[in-house]
């Protein structure tokens, strides 16, 4: 924008008024920079944020952040700004009461401090429940992180917030474990990754290892706490909806004895199981009573003779469903209707009829979450456990140390990695490689696609694939033969013979043509030199047998050269966009090949070092 001052030809260029800096934006909304940043964080957490815009010319330097005037004007109508202003006024009243040494009024004002509610923002951001499930990855990771952090007053991490995060995380895990929605898990250096599938949405999150966590100084905890406040409300809404979908009251009421023993997840699982069964029983009983009342009304309108016959027929029809054990079958039927997908049925039957006992040195919370999610029964060492170590029905004991005081012959002692590998493979793997004291096989990530083109396939992945095929009674195809060829092996053999015969005929024909071409060039040279040429007929067959030997080695190089020429010609005919795409694909394949070669070299060095050490 150009503004003229004074004389006609003298003008001064003024800054474009469409952009303002962050300090001016905070002054415009009548809030401090910290409050403005908190509102921005909440808005950013659901993609309706006030994002900085890059003006064409930055008049006050490139190191400043610029916002558009319309974006800042949007915050004028934000109810959160009014709430922050009320909190600031309330804090001034508290300080004034403390300055006057009126502690009673100060305490009363502290109890009446306005609280920020983010329910409206969540409803605006997620109009559908599926939208909230699709963006739950960062929410779950942040909540599980703060659930494992210690309470630090200097970082404004109080005990109540840590307990709330822990409760929300356990409620989520209890639902996933109860409905058998867990699909993958992986133990890494950073933490333990989980992946669940709920209502068609794939949700992946990470939990830290159960170790003493330290809050570093170089992390912006204030910004993380702003996002955590939004994530707590979001996860509370999601848990409420999920619990009501399985007819369980929310929030759950836990056993105080188990809470004191830090067995929150087990207490939640017990609560969910019992309430789900009671709700199903009550609903079926109400349906039976309601149907009987409707039938009584219909029967009262009919004649006495028809009434007796109809009632007798209905009683005979309903007699089996009124038995005491019939309601339990109804519970099983209802639970089976919810598990419509094939993955849920497979996961529910993986550890079926297996009882596990966890020793004190293994990650208890993680295994208490995973084993019931795949149909197993689990207990642990300590108070509040459902059964003790001496139970004879235990099939597997998870241990991670060699020195065991008393070992039972009726169970198998395995390392915790066996559980995770069985979950990812969806089969019960052999326990010989996971016995205590042995170095277990490599823990493969389920998030890596080994069937991708050019990907390196570890040896243990091939072993697991063979075990999966054996468990499903499948026949693995040979290299170069697809699964469709296994259905008709005679056709595959016939096609292979035909292709080989055609290839041999083409090679022989090409060799004869090359010999004739060479002979023709030799005769032309002789004519130019004045030497008389001989007849071609009988000498061709004689020279063909000798020429085949000479041209056998040249044919391979010529074929390769022809292939390269054809590739270059097709590349020249491509458009620039397709040529760039082809180059990117070639570079990607070369990188994969280089990484595969590097892995193979490292593997070879390790094998040589092991041989030398042994």
C-alpha positions in Angstrom: 0.0 0.0 0.0 1.4 3.4 -1.0 0.6 6.6 0.8 1.6 10.1 -0.4 2.8 12.8 1.9 3.6 16.5 1.2 4.6 17.2 -2.4 3.2 15.4 -5.4 6.2 13.3 -6.3 7.4 12.5 -2.7 5.9 9.3 -1.3 6.7 6.9 1.5 5.9 3.1 1.4 4.0 2.0 4.5 3.9 -1.6 5.9 1.1 -3.8 4.6 -1.6 -3.8 7.3 -2.9 -7.3 6.5 -0.3 -9.0 8.7 0.6 -8.5 12.4 3.3 -10.0 14.6 2.6 -12.3 17.5 3.0 -9.6 20.2 0.6 -7.3 18.4 -1.9 -10.2 18.0 -1.8 -10.9 21.7 -2.3 -7.2 22.5 -5.2 -7.1 20.0 -7.0 -10.0 21.8 -6.3 -8.5 25.2 -4.5 -11.5 26.5 -0.9 -12.4 27.4 1.4 -14.2 25.2 1.2 -17.4 27.3 -2.6 -17.5 27.1 -2.5 -16.7 23.3 -0.1 -19.6 22.8 -2.3 -22.0 24.8 -5.3 -21.1 22.7 -3.2 -21.6 19.6 -2.1 -25.0 20.8 -5.7 -26.1 21.4 -6.8 -24.8 18.1 -3.8 -26.5 16.4 -4.6 -29.8 18.1 -7.7 -30.1 16.0 -6.4 -28.5 12.8 -8.4 -25.3 13.1 -5.3 -23.5 14.3 -4.4 -19.9 13.6 -1.4 -20.7 11.4 1.3 -18.1 10.6 1.3 -16.7 7.1 4.3 -15.7 5.1 3.8 -12.1 3.7 5.5 -11.1 0.5 7.7 -8.6 2.3 8.7 -8.9 5.9 9.1 -5.2 7.0 10.2 -6.0 10.5 12.7 -8.7 9.8 12.7 -12.3 8.8 13.1 -13.6 12.3 9.6 -12.6 13.3 6.3 -14.6 13.1 3.5 -12.9 11.2 -0.2 -13.6 11.5 -3.1 -12.5 9.3 -5.4 -9.9 10.7 -8.5 -12.0 9.8 -7.1 -14.9 11.7 -6.6 -12.9 14.8 -10.1 -11.3 14.5 -11.5 -14.9 14.6 -10.2 -15.2 18.1 -12.3 -12.3 19.3 -15.4 -14.5 19.3 -13.6 -17.5 20.9 -15.2 -18.3 24.3 -11.9 -19.6 25.6 -10.6 -16.1 25.5 -13.4 -14.9 27.8 -12.7 -17.8 30.2 -9.0 -16.8 30.3 -9.9 -13.2 31.1 -12.2 -14.4 33.9 -9.4 -16.5 35.3 -7.0 -13.5 35.2 -9.6 -11.4 37.1 -10.1 -14.2 39.6 -6.3 -14.5 40.2 -6.1 -10.8 40.9 -8.8 -11.1 43.5 -7.0 -14.0 45.2 -3.7 -11.9 45.3 -5.6 -9.0 46.8 -7.2 -11.2 49.5 -3.8 -12.7 50.3 -2.2 -9.2 50.4 -4.9 -8.2 53.0 -4.1 -11.4 54.9 -7.7 -12.6 54.5 -6.8 -16.2 54.1 -10.4 -17.4 54.4 -11.5 -15.4 51.4 -8.5 -16.4 49.4 -9.2 -20.1 50.0 -12.8 -19.6 49.1 -11.9 -17.8 45.9 -9.4 -20.6 45.0 -12.2 -23.2 45.2 -14.4 -21.0 43.0 -11.8 -20.5 40.2 -13.4 -20.8 36.7 -12.4 -24.0 34.9 -11.7 -24.3 31.2 -14.0 -26.7 29.3 -12.9 -28.0 25.9 -16.0 -30.1 25.1 -17.3 -27.6 22.5 -14.0 -27.7 20.6 -14.0 -31.5 20.5 -17.6 -31.5 19.2 -16.7 -29.0 16.5 -13.5 -30.8 15.5 -15.0 -34.4 15.5 -18.6 -34.3 14.3 -18.3 -38.1 13.8 -16.9 -40.7 16.2 -14.8 -42.3 13.4 -13.0 -39.0 13.0 -12.0 -39.0 16.6 -10.7 -42.6 16.4 -8.7 -41.7 13.3 -6.7 -39.0 15.1 -6.1 -40.9 18.4 -2.5 -41.9 17.8 -0.8 -38.8 19.3 -3.4 -38.6 22.0 -2.7 -42.1 23.3 1.0 -41.7 23.1 1.0 -38.4 25.0 -1.4 -39.8 27.7 0.7 -42.9 28.2 3.9 -40.8 28.4 2.6 -38.6 31.2 1.1 -41.6 33.0 4.7 -42.9 33.4 6.3 -39.5 34.3 7.0 -38.5 37.9 5.2 -35.6 39.5 7.5 -32.5 39.4 6.3 -29.3 40.9 8.9 -27.2 39.0 7.6 -28.5 35.7 3.9 -28.1 36.8 3.3 -31.8 36.5 1.1 -32.5 39.5 0.1 -35.9 41.0 -3.6 -35.6 40.1 -2.8 -35.2 36.4 -0.5 -38.2 36.4 -3.2 -40.3 38.1 -5.8 -39.1 35.6 -3.6 -40.0 32.7 -2.9 -43.4 34.2 -6.6 -44.0 34.7 -7.5 -43.0 31.1 -4.7 -45.2 29.7 -5.9 -48.3 31.7 -9.5 -47.7 30.7 -8.5 -47.7 27.0 -6.3 -50.8 27.4 -9.1 -52.6 29.3 -11.6 -52.0 26.4 -9.1 -53.1 23.7 -8.2 -56.2 25.7 -11.9 -57.1 26.4 -13.0 -56.7 22.8 -9.9 -58.5 21.3 -9.1 -55.5 19.1 -5.3 -55.6 19.4 -3.5 -56.6 16.2 0.3 -55.9 16.5 2.9 -55.2 19.1 6.6 -54.5 18.9 9.2 -53.9 21.6 11.8 -51.3 20.6 14.4 -49.2 22.4 12.1 -46.2 22.6 9.2 -48.2 24.1 6.5 -50.7 23.2 4.4 -50.1 20.1 0.8 -51.3 19.9 -1.7 -51.3 17.0 -5.4 -51.8 17.4 -8.3 -51.8 14.9 -11.6 -50.3 16.1 -14.5 -49.6 13.8 -12.3 -49.8 10.7 -9.7 -47.3 12.0 -6.1 -48.4 12.6 -4.7 -46.8 15.8 -1.0 -47.1 16.6 0.5 -45.7 19.8 3.6 -46.2 22.0 4.1 -46.7 25.7 7.3 -46.1 27.5 9.2 -48.9 29.3 8.4 -49.4 33.0 11.5 -47.6 34.2 12.2 -44.5 36.2 11.6 -41.6 33.9 13.5 -38.3 34.1 12.0 -35.0 32.7 14.7 -33.3 30.7 15.2 -29.5 30.8 15.4 -29.1 27.0 11.8 -30.2 26.4 9.0 -27.6 26.3 6.8 -29.1 28.9 4.4 -26.2 28.9 3.4 -26.8 25.3 3.0 -30.5 26.0 0.8 -29.8 29.0 -1.4 -27.6 26.8 -1.9 -30.5 24.3 -2.4 -32.9 27.2 -5.3 -30.9 28.5 -7.0 -31.3 25.1 -6.1 -35.0 24.8 -7.4 -35.9 28.3 -10.9 -34.5 27.3 -10.8 -36.2 23.9 -9.8 -39.6 25.4 -12.5 -39.3 28.0 -15.1 -38.8 25.3 -13.8 -41.8 23.3 -13.7 -44.1 26.4 -17.3 -43.1 27.3 -18.5 -43.9 23.8 -16.6 -47.2 23.6 -17.8 -48.4 27.0 -21.4 -47.7 26.2 -21.1 -49.6 22.9 -20.5 -52.8 25.0 -23.2 -51.9 27.5 -20.8 -51.0 30.4 -21.2 -48.0 32.7 -18.6 -45.2 32.5 -16.7 -44.2 34.5 -15.9 -47.6 36.0 -16.0 -48.3 39.8 -12.9 -50.3 40.7 -12.0 -52.6 43.6 -10.1 -50.4 46.1 -8.0 -53.3 47.3 -6.7 -53.9 43.7 -6.1 -50.2 43.3 -3.9 -50.1 46.3 -1.9 -53.1 44.9 -1.4 -51.2 41.6 -3.5 -53.8 39.7 -5.7 -51.2 38.0 -5.7 -52.9 34.6 -6.8 -56.3 36.1 -9.5 -54.5 38.1 -10.8 -52.7 35.0 -10.8 -56.0 33.1 -12.9 -57.7 35.8 -15.3 -54.7 35.9 -15.8 -54.7 32.2 -16.4 -58.5 32.0 -18.9 -58.6 34.8 -20.8 -55.5 33.7 -21.0 -56.7 30.1 -22.5 -60.0 31.2 -25.0 -58.4 33.6 -26.1 -55.9 30.9 -26.7 -58.7 28.4 -28.6 -60.7 31.0 -30.7 -57.8 32.0 -31.5 -56.8 28.4 -32.5 -60.4 27.5 -34.7 -60.7 30.6 -36.4 -57.4 29.7 -37.0 -58.6 26.2 -38.5 -61.8 27.5 -40.8 -60.0 29.9 -41.8 -57.5 27.3 -42.5 -60.1 24.7 -44.7 -62.0 27.3 -46.6 -58.8 28.1 -47.2 -58.1 24.4 -48.4 -61.6 23.9 -50.7 -61.4 26.8 -52.3 -58.3 25.4 -52.8 -59.9 22.0 -54.2 -63.1 23.6 -56.7 -61.1 25.7 -58.3 -59.8 22.5 -59.0 -63.3 21.2 -61.6 -65.8 22.2 -61.0 -68.3 25.0 -60.5 -71.3 22.8 -58.0 -69.7 20.5 -56.3 -68.2 23.5 -55.6 -71.5 25.1 -54.3 -73.1 21.9 -52.1 -70.1 21.1 -50.7 -69.9 24.6 -49.9 -73.6 24.7 -48.1 -73.4 21.4 -46.1 -70.3 22.5 -45.1 -71.9 25.8 -43.9 -75.0 24.0 -41.9 -72.8 21.7 -40.4 -70.7 24.5 -39.8 -73.5 27.0 -36.1 -74.2 26.0 -35.2 -70.5 26.1 -36.4 -70.1 29.7 -34.0 -72.6 31.1 -31.2 -71.3 33.4 -28.4 -72.2 31.1 -30.0 -70.7 28.0 -29.1 -67.1 29.0 -25.4 -68.0 29.0 -25.8 -69.2 25.4 -27.4 -65.9 24.6 -24.4 -64.1 26.1 -22.1 -66.1 23.8 -24.3 -65.5 20.8 -24.3 -61.7 21.4 -20.6 -61.6 21.9 -20.2 -63.6 18.7 -22.3 -61.1 16.8 -20.0 -58.2 17.8 -16.9 -60.1 16.5 -17.9 -60.2 12.8 -14.4 -59.8 11.3 -12.0 -62.7 10.8 -9.1 -61.0 12.6 -11.0 -60.7 15.8 -11.9 -64.4 15.8 -8.3 -65.4 15.1 -7.0 -63.1 17.9 -9.6 -64.4 20.4 -8.5 -68.1 19.8 -4.7 -67.6 19.8 -4.1 -68.3 23.5 -7.3 -70.1 24.1 -7.2 -72.8 26.9 -3.8 -71.4 28.1 -2.9 -70.2 31.5 0.1 -67.9 32.0 1.9 -66.9 35.2 4.2 -63.9 35.2 7.3 -63.7 37.3 8.2 -60.5 39.0 11.1 -59.5 36.6 9.0 -59.4 33.4 7.0 -56.3 32.2 3.7 -57.1 34.0 1.5 -54.3 32.6 2.3 -55.0 29.0 1.7 -58.7 29.3 -1.5 -58.2 31.4 -2.7 -56.1 28.4 -1.6 -58.5 25.6 -2.4 -62.0 26.9 -6.2 -61.4 27.7 -6.5 -59.6 24.3 -5.7 -62.9 22.6 -7.8 -65.1 24.7 -5.4 -66.2 27.4 -5.8 -66.3 31.2 -3.0 -64.6 33.2 -1.8 -64.1 36.8 1.2 -62.6 38.4 3.4 -62.9 41.5 2.1 -60.9 44.4 -1.1 -60.0 46.3 -4.4 -59.7 44.5 -3.5 -62.3 41.8 -6.3 -64.6 40.6 -4.3 -67.7 41.2 -0.8 -68.6 42.6 2.3 -70.0 41.1 1.6 -73.5 42.5 -1.6 -73.9 40.4 -1.2 -77.1 38.4 -3.3 -75.9 35.5 -0.7 -73.3 34.4 0.6 -74.1 31.0 3.3 -71.4 30.5 5.4 -69.4 33.0 7.0 -66.2 31.7 10.4 -65.7 33.2 13.5 -63.7 32.4 16.2 -65.1 34.7 17.9 -68.4 34.9 17.8 -69.0 38.6 14.4 -70.6 39.4 13.9 -72.0 42.8 11.3 -74.7 42.0 10.4 -75.7 38.4 7.2 -77.6 37.5 7.4 -80.3 34.9 3.8 -79.6 33.8 4.5 -76.2 32.3 6.9 -74.5 29.9 9.2 -71.7 31.0 9.7 -69.1 28.2 11.0 -65.6 27.8 8.6 -62.6 27.3 9.6 -62.3 23.7 7.8 -65.5 22.9 4.5 -63.8 23.7 5.2 -60.8 21.4 6.4 -63.0 18.5 3.3 -65.3 18.8 1.0 -62.3 18.7 2.7 -60.9 15.5 2.8 -64.3 13.8 -0.8 -65.2 14.9 0.4 -68.8 15.6 1.8 -70.6 18.6 5.6 -70.7 17.8 7.8 -73.5 19.1 9.2 -72.7 22.5 12.7 -74.4 22.0 14.3 -71.2 20.9 12.8 -69.1 23.8 13.8 -71.3 26.7 15.4 -69.4 29.6 19.1 -69.1 29.2 19.2 -69.2 25.4 19.6 -66.2 23.1 16.2 -65.8 21.5 15.6 -65.3 17.8 15.6 -61.7 16.4 12.5 -59.8 17.4 11.1 -58.8 14.0 8.9 -55.7 13.5 5.4 -56.4 12.2 5.3 -52.9 10.7 7.8 -53.9 8.0 6.5 -55.4 4.8 8.8 -58.3 3.9 6.9 -59.0 0.7 7.7 -55.6 -0.7 9.8 -55.6 -3.9 13.5 -55.5 -3.2 13.0 -55.8 0.6 15.4 -57.9 2.6 13.7 -60.9 4.2 15.4 -62.2 7.4 15.9 -65.9 7.8 13.6 -66.1 10.8 10.8 -64.3 8.8 11.1 -67.2 6.3 10.9 -69.7 9.1 7.8 -68.0 10.5 6.2 -68.0 7.0 6.8 -71.8 6.7 5.3 -72.3 10.2 2.2 -70.2 9.3 1.7 -72.2 6.1 2.1 -75.5 8.0 -0.5 -74.3 10.6 -3.0 -73.4 7.9 -2.2 -76.6 5.9 -1.0 -74.6 2.9 1.6 -75.6 0.3 4.2 -72.9 -0.3 5.0 -72.3 -4.1 8.5 -72.7 -5.4 10.5 -69.6 -6.5 9.1 -68.4 -9.9 5.8 -70.2 -9.5 2.7 -68.4 -8.2 -0.1 -69.8 -6.1 -2.3 -70.0 -9.2 0.1 -72.5 -10.7 -0.3 -74.9 -7.8 -4.0 -75.5 -8.8 -3.0 -76.8 -12.2 0.6 -78.1 -12.1 0.4 -79.9 -15.4 -0.5 -76.7 -17.2 2.5 -75.0 -15.6 4.9 -77.7 -16.7 3.5 -77.7 -20.2 3.8 -74.0 -20.5 7.4 -74.1 -19.2 8.4 -76.8 -21.8 6.7 -74.8 -24.7 8.4 -71.6 -23.6 11.8 -73.3 -23.4 11.4 -74.8 -26.9 10.4 -71.5 -28.4 13.4 -69.8 -26.8 15.8 -72.5 -28.2 14.3 -72.1 -31.7 14.7 -68.4 -31.6 18.3 -68.6 -30.4 19.2 -71.1 -33.2 17.5 -68.9 -35.8 19.4 -65.8 -34.6 22.7 -67.7 -34.7 22.1 -68.7 -38.3 21.1 -65.2 -39.3 24.3 -63.9 -37.7 26.4 -66.4 -39.6 24.8 -65.5 -42.9 25.2 -61.8 -42.2 28.9 -62.3 -41.4 29.4 -64.3 -44.6 27.6 -61.7 -46.7 30.0 -59.0 -45.3 33.0 -61.1 -46.1 31.9 -61.6 -49.7 31.4 -57.9 -50.1 34.9 -57.3 -49.0 36.2 -59.8 -51.5 34.3 -58.2 -54.3 35.8 -54.8 -53.5 39.3 -56.4 -53.5 38.7 -58.1 -56.8 38.6 -61.7 -55.5 36.0 -63.9 -57.2 33.2 -65.0 -54.8 32.2 -68.7 -54.4 28.7 -70.2 -54.3 26.7 -69.9 -51.1 24.6 -73.1 -51.1 26.6 -76.0 -49.6 29.1 -74.0 -47.7 26.4 -72.4 -45.5 25.6 -75.5 -43.5 29.3 -76.3 -43.0 30.1 -72.8 -41.8 27.0 -72.8 -39.6 28.3 -75.5 -37.2 31.7 -73.8 -37.0 30.1 -70.4 -36.7 27.8 -71.4 -33.9 30.8 -72.1 -31.7 32.4 -68.7 -32.4 29.2 -66.7 -32.1 27.9 -68.5 -29.0 29.9 -66.2 -26.7 29.0 -63.1 -28.8 25.3 -63.8 -28.7 25.0 -63.2 -25.0 26.7 -59.8 -25.2 24.7 -58.9 -28.3 21.4 -59.8 -26.5 22.4 -57.6 -23.6 23.3 -54.8 -25.9 20.0 -55.1 -27.7 18.1 -55.0 -24.3 20.0 -51.8 -23.3 19.3 -50.2 -26.7 15.6 -51.0 -26.4 15.5 -49.5 -22.9 17.3 -46.4 -24.0 14.9 -45.9 -27.0 11.9 -46.3 -24.8 13.4 -43.9 -22.3 13.9 -41.3 -25.0 10.3 -41.5 -26.1 9.0 -40.9 -22.5 7.8 -37.5 -21.4 9.9 -35.6 -18.8 7.5 -36.4 -16.0 7.6 -40.2 -16.7 11.3 -40.1 -17.1 11.8 -38.4 -13.7 9.5 -41.0 -12.2 11.5 -43.8 -13.7 14.7 -42.3 -12.4 13.3 -42.0 -8.9 12.2 -45.6 -9.0 15.6 -46.7 -10.1 17.3 -44.7 -7.4 14.9 -46.2 -4.8 15.7 -49.7 -6.1 19.4 -49.1 -5.9 19.1 -47.8 -2.3 17.2 -50.9 -1.3 19.8 -53.1 -3.1 22.6 -51.3 -1.3 20.9 -51.6 2.1 20.3 -55.3 1.5 23.9 -55.9 0.5 25.0 -54.0 3.7 22.8 -56.2 5.8 24.2 -59.4 4.2 27.8 -58.2 4.7 27.1 -57.6 8.4 25.4 -60.9 8.7 28.4 -62.6 7.1 30.8 -60.9 9.4 28.8 -61.9 12.5 28.7 -65.5 11.3 32.5 -65.5 10.8 33.1 -64.0 14.2 30.8 -66.6 15.8 32.7 -69.4 14.0 36.1 -68.0 15.2 34.8 -67.6 18.7 33.5 -71.2 18.9 
